Each structure stands twice: as structure tokens, then as C-alpha cells.
Amino acid sequence: MAGARLLRCGGNAVDAIVAAKFAATITELPLTSLGGGGACLWGDADHGYKVLDFFAATPGRSLDALPALDFAPVTVDFGQTTQVFHVGKGAAAVPGELAGLLELHRRAGRLPLREVLAPAVSWARDGFAVSPQMARLADVIAPIVSRSPAVARLFFPGEHMLQAGDRLANPDLGDFLHTLGEGDPDTVVASYWMSLVDHFGPAHGGLITRQDVAAYAPVVREPLCVPFGAYTVLTNPPPSAGGGLIGIGLQIADGLGLGQEQFLSREHQLAIAALLATVSDVRQSGYDERLHVDPEAIRVLAAGGSLPAWIEGARSRRRENPLGATTHISVIDAQGMAAAMTTSNGEGCGHALPGLGIHVNNFLGEDDINPAGFHQSPAGRWLSTMMAPTIVVAGDRPCVALGSGGSNRIRSAILQVLLNLLSYRRPLDEAVNAARLHVDGSQLWFEDVGLAAGTADALQAAWPGATRFDAASFFFGGVNAVVSVDGHLAGAGDRRRGGVVLLAED
């Protein structure tokens, strides 16, 4: 609604996506926050395409040794399984979301910042009706969001567990955003940075220093360009992990000539499972560290080079995060500008910035982001992420913009939707919502929804111990996509995560 409002007011795709994301920090509080980070891919045929990377950085500049950290395990119950996350102020990385949204708007937005922020300010001050999905997520992460009174106030109105239909407001954040839109953004952002240092620094069990916030700035990168048939797929480059893995998957699929099998048949699903297994092997072979050492190897690989020898190296098993606390928005406007943005707050660290209503990330406490172990990355290093906002171009013109939440499943979700669209030629809604698979290490997860007879049994025979879902599951991510075909715009939201589509018409 926020994004559509900006489009109707004459804004472009960047105005719309920035407005939508600011609104999401209010209305999708369990998933995204100005205390988190993300990435946006945007552009058009006339001006080209860029990635603005505003993911988090490792804190601790100027520290000679780790201080005593507020860093503790918390067990989260997902029903089918439990998982331990690490939270506390020592789990907070240097967040980039606020700086990133402002920088993106400054570079490519059209409307005044106050207009872009107005929907978020209104919902933060006046409140909004909590959706069943948001209530369910808040319940899942209750052990984290009840950790401190400042965060508990954001999630538990009237001191009761958040329920669907509750009216939820965040007036402190509303006032902060109002000041941001009406005043000098640089001054307001400086106060935000100082609040992080004052409350998440070494004296309070955290690692964020003045040197960290002074050094942080969003980075503009050239997108990873992956040729695929008549199209070019643009996605998030290193040090992101997700974009390169998707590029590798597309390269392998192209070499195998996938697309001739009957959709959702036994042959189709077994081929996709084998493809995802190869991508998983790459991820588990020291891939994340390689991104920091030799990112050009991934660029060459995605552009058509052969798989390098290092993927056969040592493997380290990673644990899946069933939540995948990430949110994605895609926009294409009538003038042909496309934007795709993915953001996350992890699960949140359980602490908020006082007086601002901003729940800060726990990226340093996520197993998947820290494959070498917690607090091992050097200060100042950009953390790697699976986020992969993606745009498909035909010639130079955008025809698809998409992305997904879902932790490790982001790579599988986006890759499968791209193949469903470009190789299997499925309609957009079917491409997004068709049965999905994911492979990590020796484990397969798959949805048994609409599969041809005998396909599920064939998957379980090929993957002993596979986890079978008899309905579409939140576990498999949430791809939200828009398409432009011959000037006609359409979209599809992933029903696994309550994805929605709005067409902004005059």
C-alpha cells in the first residue's frame, strides 16, 4: 500500500520500494528493522543497473581484545523442530538499513523524503492491524523479543502475547521518522549512530564502536551478470553468497538443457534436486570465505567458466534456520525502472535503541552468517548473506524483478522460480507457488503439492531421510515477483509467507 501510494503520486520504482521498506519496518517488525541490513538492485535500460549493498559489517574497530559480551543462546520452538540462536548486544553487527534506504532514495528517488516516509510515520503513530502471519512470527520468537522491556513493548501491546487483529503502534519510531523527513537527515542519522555506540558498545556488552559507525557506508556494486538463454540475470555480487550460488545453478541448468521435462514430473523434480545438491556442495566447500579472498572467481564462474577445483574441498555442515527472518519487495514502474530489495534483522538481538523503537539485529549470532564460528571475522569485514535481489533483462529492459526471504532457502527458491519462468515457461503465479525443494548437505526437503503420481516416492527413494511437506510451507522462503511483458505489468506473491501484489493505476 505504501509503495502503490508513492507510484500514484508520481514517484518511481525507487520511491515506491523505499516507502514500502520503511513501512515494513513498522508492520513486519519480526522480519525487518532499521537496525538490520539488506541490498537493493535497481535500474532501467537508459541508465543501467546497480546494486546498493547495505548489509551489516563486523564491529570491533579499535578494540584490542573482545570485551565481556552480552551474548547468550536462546532456544526457539518451531513446532516441528527447535533451534538455538544467539542474542544479546554482543550479537549485534553494524546495521546498514537506515543508511541504505536513505542513500538509495538520494541516488535514484524522485519525490521528497517526507512523502516517502509519510505512510510509515502514519502507521507507526496511529497503529495498524496485526496480521495472522505477524502474530504467529512474534509467538515463535517470543523468547527473544521478551528479553528486554524496550523490545517487549514493541511486540506485546497491553502486556499480552500479540494476537491477529491487535492494534499495534510504535510512536517512538514514528516520531523519529517524522523528524528524519522534516529535518536534516544527516543530523538525525548521526544521532542514531551515536545511540548505537552508547548502548551497544563494549561498556554495555556489545562491540559497536565510534570507529565502526564512522567507517560504515553503503557500497554501490556492479551486479553479477549471468547469461541465460535469451536473457541476462542480474543479481547480488560478492561478498553476498546468494547471488553467486544462483548464478552457478543457472549455469549448470543451462548446460543440462533443463526445461524439456514435464513440469512437476518425476524427471523434473529429480533433476532439480540433483541441481540443488550441486549448489549445496559449492556452498559447503569454503565458498563464503572464498568470496572475501577471490570474488572474481565467482564472477567468472557465473559468467560461464568451469567449476573451480576448490569446490571439492572440505565441507562443513550448516544448520538450517526454519524462520529465515527476511523480507523482500519487487517493483517495476510504468517507465521501465525496476527495483528489487531484500532486508533482514535476523531474529533480532532482544534489545532496542532507547527512545527510537528500533530492534537491533543479531547477525553475529547467526550460524549461517558465521560459518567459521562466532566472533571470528575481522572488524570491518562485510558480512556475507544469502540475500539475492534479482532482475532479469531482455536486451537492456527489465522483464522480471524478484527475490525471497528464507535464510539458506533463498538460493533454492529464487533459482527454482527463475527456472520455472525461463526454462519451463510457467505462468508467473504458478512459477512462484509451485511445489518447491531445497537441498543442504545430504538432506532434502520437498513439498508434495501437485506433484505427478509417484514423484514424491521417487524423491524419498533417491534421498533417504528426506523431509516431506504435504502443504506449501513457510520453510521454503517467500518469492515475491513482478513481470513486464509487452508493456503489461503483473505480479505474484508467495502464499507461503503471505506475499501480496498491488497494481498502482491512475
Order of alpha helices (4+ residues) and beta strands (2+ residues): alpha-alpha-beta-beta-beta-beta-alpha-alpha-beta-alpha-alpha-alpha-beta-alpha-alpha-alpha-beta-beta-beta-alpha-alpha-alpha-alpha-beta-beta-beta-beta-beta-beta-alpha-alpha-beta-beta-alpha-beta-beta-beta
